[in-house]
């Protein structure tokens, strides 16, 4: 799934007072929806995958499961835990993406 630019899809903005605003996140049609924090982690992870030729073969998506847990989809297959991912480098990239998000 390729990411679209915000200008390619409708988005909404809500005013937070003053000059601040929050833009709603944009997702691809067919993409599994996740909580906004998971979408942000997914963006960080996608950048890490794009920068690592060994990981570029993987198509990833994060979603929220029926019981509100995080689902990690790799090449169309769901995983409920980072430890279950099919590649050690992918596990490391996921953990690094979460660490980067937590450092914000």
PLY file of the C-alpha trace (Angstrom):
ply
format ascii 1.0
element vertex 104
property float x
property float y
property float z
element edge 103
property int vertex1
property int vertex2
end_header
0.00 0.00 0.00
1.43 3.33 -0.92
0.92 6.34 1.25
-0.99 9.23 -0.27
-0.26 12.86 0.31
-2.78 14.72 2.42
-3.77 16.65 -0.70
-4.79 13.37 -2.39
-7.47 12.56 0.18
-9.96 14.56 2.16
-8.92 15.55 5.65
-10.48 17.58 8.40
-9.07 20.25 10.66
-10.42 21.37 13.98
-9.38 24.53 15.72
-7.67 24.29 19.09
-7.78 28.03 19.70
-5.24 30.63 18.74
-3.22 29.63 15.69
-3.10 25.93 16.53
-5.07 23.27 14.69
-5.13 19.52 14.54
-5.41 17.74 11.20
-7.14 14.38 11.07
-4.86 11.62 9.80
-5.36 10.38 6.26
-5.33 6.69 5.37
-5.31 4.74 2.14
-8.49 3.09 0.95
-8.35 -0.52 2.13
-5.86 0.26 4.87
-6.62 -1.19 8.28
-7.47 1.65 10.62
-5.63 2.03 13.88
-5.55 4.52 16.70
-3.74 7.74 15.76
-0.66 6.82 17.84
-0.37 3.53 15.96
-0.62 5.36 12.62
2.25 7.60 13.75
4.35 4.58 14.74
3.51 2.98 11.39
4.81 6.08 9.58
8.08 5.90 11.54
8.36 2.17 10.84
7.68 2.66 7.11
10.53 5.20 6.97
12.86 2.70 8.65
11.80 -0.04 6.22
12.29 2.25 3.24
15.82 3.07 4.44
16.81 -0.61 4.89
17.10 -2.60 1.64
16.80 -5.89 3.57
13.36 -4.84 4.87
11.96 -3.24 1.73
10.40 -6.54 0.70
7.87 -6.29 3.56
4.50 -4.59 3.30
3.38 -3.51 6.77
0.21 -2.09 8.23
-0.88 -1.49 11.81
-4.50 -1.87 12.80
-6.76 -2.13 15.79
-8.21 -5.60 16.41
-11.80 -6.37 17.38
-10.80 -6.38 21.05
-9.02 -2.99 20.65
-5.53 -4.53 20.66
-2.83 -3.55 18.21
-2.51 -5.82 15.18
0.67 -5.83 13.14
0.10 -6.93 9.55
3.09 -8.09 7.51
2.50 -9.10 3.91
-1.20 -9.56 4.63
-0.72 -11.77 7.69
-1.70 -10.53 11.15
0.62 -10.75 14.15
-0.44 -9.96 17.69
3.08 -9.52 19.05
6.34 -8.00 17.87
8.04 -11.19 19.04
6.02 -13.15 16.44
7.17 -11.09 13.44
8.92 -13.15 10.73
12.25 -11.30 10.69
14.64 -10.20 13.46
15.52 -6.97 11.65
11.82 -6.19 11.30
11.36 -6.75 15.04
14.27 -4.39 15.74
12.87 -1.76 13.36
9.45 -1.97 15.02
10.92 -1.61 18.50
13.06 1.34 17.36
9.97 3.01 15.84
8.12 2.66 19.15
11.11 4.05 21.06
11.31 7.02 18.69
7.57 7.69 19.12
7.86 7.44 22.92
10.71 9.95 22.89
8.46 12.64 21.39
0 1
1 2
2 3
3 4
4 5
5 6
6 7
7 8
8 9
9 10
10 11
11 12
12 13
13 14
14 15
15 16
16 17
17 18
18 19
19 20
20 21
21 22
22 23
23 24
24 25
25 26
26 27
27 28
28 29
29 30
30 31
31 32
32 33
33 34
34 35
35 36
36 37
37 38
38 39
39 40
40 41
41 42
42 43
43 44
44 45
45 46
46 47
47 48
48 49
49 50
50 51
51 52
52 53
53 54
54 55
55 56
56 57
57 58
58 59
59 60
60 61
61 62
62 63
63 64
64 65
65 66
66 67
67 68
68 69
69 70
70 71
71 72
72 73
73 74
74 75
75 76
76 77
77 78
78 79
79 80
80 81
81 82
82 83
83 84
84 85
85 86
86 87
87 88
88 89
89 90
90 91
91 92
92 93
93 94
94 95
95 96
96 97
97 98
98 99
99 100
100 101
101 102
102 103
